[in-house]
Amino acid sequence: MFRFTIRDVLWLTVVVALAIALWLERQRSVRDLLREQRETALWTSRSEAALSAIKARGVPASWYERGVAVTVPDEYGGGYTRVCPGQ
């Protein structure tokens, strides 16, 4: 038969608690990464849809990684570029 001392049981408890803590932290990290990727994909699709609608009206516009730049034509009182940052 195996004989365990209190010290052995305490060490086992510490090891198991550390393993569970590391696993939970890893799960939270993966969940946060997936949420961030979903939000980025959503922002990208919405900004591309807005950019298409702007271009359909004949307004020069371009998409950047950090936002959308729209050049307002003179007939709309413009002649300037407006940059709309992303998140």
Buried (B, 14 or more C-beta within 10 A) or exposed (E): EEEEEEEEEEEEEEEEEEEEEEEEEEEEEEEEEEEEEEEEEEEEEEBEEBBEEBBEEEBEBEBEEEBBBBBBBEEEEEEEEEEEEBE
